[in-house]
Amino acid sequence: MNVREIHEFLNAMWEGIFTLNDELKRELPEKGFKVEDVEEVFGAYVFLDGEWRPMNYPHPAFEVKPQIEVGATPESYYLVVAVPRERISENFVGLFLELFPRSFIYGSEDFLSDVYNWRRDGRVSPTEILERIEKSDEKVFQFEANFGSVGALKKGLLRLIDIGKRFEIFDL
């Protein structure tokens, strides 16, 4: 283990999220969103070696209200949007997967049982995913997208806001 590399990696991850947070605080209020401060998030999971594993260490994240979390883990930069079941449509699912191929979809209560997992499921039709959602007892589903850089995360967030408004998933 190279401690210097770990140190530099973690600093870059946190600095990228702090910078993005500052940018979004200036840009998103005009779109109807409130950007909260960066926090140390505990109790998260990361998908490694084919399974969800607990992270016993904090990672940086912040809320974009309503309904979105933005952050970074050692695996990737990410965004998660909470969508009430009744607002999920086949067209929304299809466009989300098209725009964000590195994604997960899971319930807010039983988040370790995902209905879609890009690392495991490959290309599953939006119809099949919607059927899985409809069979679930979950009331709210988390749509998570992963990115390789903070710049890609920002572009992804702006796309998500556009499609979220189009499909009326937000409580604005």
C-alpha positions as CSV (number, residue, x, y, z in Angstrom):
1,M,0.0,0.0,0.0
2,N,1.4,3.4,-1.0
3,V,0.2,5.9,1.6
4,R,1.2,8.9,-0.5
5,E,-1.0,7.7,-3.4
6,I,-4.0,7.1,-1.1
7,H,-3.5,10.5,0.5
8,E,-3.4,12.3,-2.9
9,F,-6.3,10.3,-4.2
10,L,-8.5,11.1,-1.2
11,N,-7.5,14.8,-1.3
12,A,-8.4,15.0,-5.0
13,M,-11.7,13.3,-4.4
14,W,-12.7,15.7,-1.6
15,E,-11.4,18.8,-3.4
16,G,-13.3,17.9,-6.5
17,I,-16.6,17.6,-4.6
18,F,-15.9,20.9,-2.7
19,T,-15.3,22.7,-6.0
20,L,-18.3,21.2,-7.7
21,N,-20.5,22.2,-4.7
22,D,-19.3,25.8,-4.9
23,E,-20.1,25.9,-8.6
24,L,-23.5,24.4,-8.2
25,K,-24.4,26.8,-5.4
26,R,-24.0,29.6,-7.9
27,E,-25.7,27.9,-10.9
28,L,-28.6,25.8,-9.6
29,P,-30.8,28.1,-7.6
30,E,-32.1,29.7,-10.9
31,K,-33.3,26.3,-11.9
32,G,-35.3,25.8,-8.6
33,F,-32.7,23.7,-6.7
34,K,-31.0,24.3,-3.4
35,V,-27.5,23.1,-3.0
36,E,-26.5,22.1,0.6
37,D,-23.0,22.0,2.0
38,V,-20.6,19.1,1.6
39,E,-20.8,16.6,4.4
40,E,-19.0,13.5,5.6
41,V,-21.3,10.6,4.8
42,F,-21.1,7.4,6.8
43,G,-22.9,4.1,6.3
44,A,-22.6,3.9,2.5
45,Y,-21.9,0.8,0.4
46,V,-19.7,0.3,-2.6
47,F,-20.2,-2.4,-5.3
48,L,-16.9,-4.4,-5.3
49,D,-16.2,-7.9,-6.6
50,G,-19.8,-8.5,-7.5
51,E,-21.4,-7.5,-4.2
52,W,-22.4,-4.5,-2.1
53,R,-19.8,-3.9,0.7
54,P,-20.1,-1.5,3.6
55,M,-17.8,1.5,3.7
56,N,-16.7,2.0,7.3
57,Y,-15.1,5.3,6.4
58,P,-16.7,8.7,5.3
59,H,-17.0,10.0,1.8
60,P,-17.9,13.5,0.6
61,A,-21.4,14.2,-0.5
62,F,-24.0,16.9,-0.6
63,E,-27.7,17.3,-1.3
64,V,-29.2,19.1,-4.3
65,K,-32.8,19.6,-3.0
66,P,-35.1,18.3,-3.8
67,Q,-34.3,14.6,-4.2
68,I,-30.7,14.4,-5.4
69,E,-27.4,13.4,-3.7
70,V,-24.0,14.1,-5.3
71,G,-20.8,12.7,-4.1
72,A,-17.7,10.6,-4.5
73,T,-16.5,7.2,-3.3
74,P,-13.2,5.5,-4.0
75,E,-15.0,3.7,-6.9
76,S,-16.5,6.7,-8.7
77,Y,-18.2,10.1,-8.6
78,Y,-21.9,9.6,-8.4
79,L,-25.4,11.1,-8.3
80,V,-28.5,9.6,-6.8
81,V,-32.0,10.8,-7.4
82,A,-35.0,9.6,-5.4
83,V,-38.1,9.0,-7.6
84,P,-41.5,8.2,-6.1
85,R,-42.8,5.0,-7.7
86,E,-45.8,6.7,-9.2
87,R,-43.6,9.1,-11.2
88,I,-41.5,6.3,-12.8
89,S,-42.3,5.6,-16.4
90,E,-40.8,3.3,-19.0
91,N,-39.6,6.3,-21.0
92,F,-37.9,7.8,-18.0
93,V,-36.1,4.5,-17.2
94,G,-35.1,4.0,-20.8
95,L,-33.7,7.6,-21.2
96,F,-31.9,7.3,-17.8
97,L,-30.2,4.1,-18.8
98,E,-29.3,5.6,-22.2
99,L,-27.8,8.7,-20.7
100,F,-26.2,7.0,-17.7
101,P,-25.0,3.5,-18.8
102,R,-23.1,3.1,-15.5
103,S,-26.1,3.0,-13.2
104,F,-27.9,1.2,-10.5
105,I,-31.6,1.3,-9.6
106,Y,-32.7,0.2,-6.1
107,G,-35.4,0.9,-3.5
108,S,-34.9,3.4,-0.7
109,E,-35.8,0.9,2.0
110,D,-34.0,-2.3,0.8
111,F,-31.2,-0.6,-1.1
112,L,-29.0,-3.7,-1.2
113,S,-31.5,-5.5,-3.4
114,D,-31.2,-3.6,-6.7
115,V,-33.7,-3.9,-9.6
116,Y,-30.9,-2.9,-12.0
117,N,-27.2,-3.1,-11.7
118,W,-25.0,-2.2,-14.7
119,R,-22.1,-4.4,-13.5
120,R,-24.3,-7.4,-13.2
121,D,-27.3,-7.1,-15.5
122,G,-25.9,-5.8,-18.8
123,R,-28.5,-4.5,-21.1
124,V,-31.9,-5.1,-19.7
125,S,-35.0,-3.5,-21.3
126,P,-36.7,-0.6,-19.6
127,T,-39.9,-2.7,-19.7
128,E,-38.2,-5.5,-17.7
129,I,-36.9,-3.0,-15.2
130,L,-40.3,-1.3,-14.8
131,E,-41.8,-4.8,-14.2
132,R,-39.3,-5.3,-11.4
133,I,-40.2,-2.0,-9.9
134,E,-43.9,-2.7,-10.1
135,K,-43.4,-6.1,-8.3
136,S,-41.5,-4.4,-5.5
137,D,-43.1,-3.1,-2.3
138,E,-40.8,0.0,-2.4
139,K,-42.5,3.4,-2.5
140,V,-39.4,5.3,-3.6
141,F,-36.6,4.2,-5.9
142,Q,-33.0,5.5,-6.1
143,F,-31.6,6.0,-9.6
144,E,-27.8,6.2,-9.3
145,A,-25.4,7.1,-12.0
146,N,-21.6,6.7,-11.8
147,F,-18.9,8.9,-13.5
148,G,-15.2,8.8,-14.0
149,S,-14.6,12.4,-13.2
150,V,-16.1,15.4,-11.4
151,G,-16.6,17.2,-14.8
152,A,-18.6,14.2,-16.1
153,L,-20.6,14.2,-12.9
154,K,-21.5,17.9,-13.3
155,K,-22.6,17.3,-16.9
156,G,-24.6,14.3,-15.8
157,L,-26.3,16.2,-13.0
158,L,-27.4,19.0,-15.5
159,R,-28.7,16.3,-17.8
160,L,-30.6,14.6,-15.0
161,I,-32.2,17.9,-14.0
162,D,-33.4,18.4,-17.6
163,I,-34.9,15.0,-18.0
164,G,-36.3,15.0,-14.4
165,K,-38.2,18.2,-15.2
166,R,-39.4,16.7,-18.5
167,F,-40.7,13.6,-16.8
168,E,-41.9,15.6,-13.7
169,I,-40.1,13.5,-11.1
170,F,-39.1,16.5,-8.9
171,D,-41.1,18.1,-6.1
172,L,-40.4,21.7,-7.4
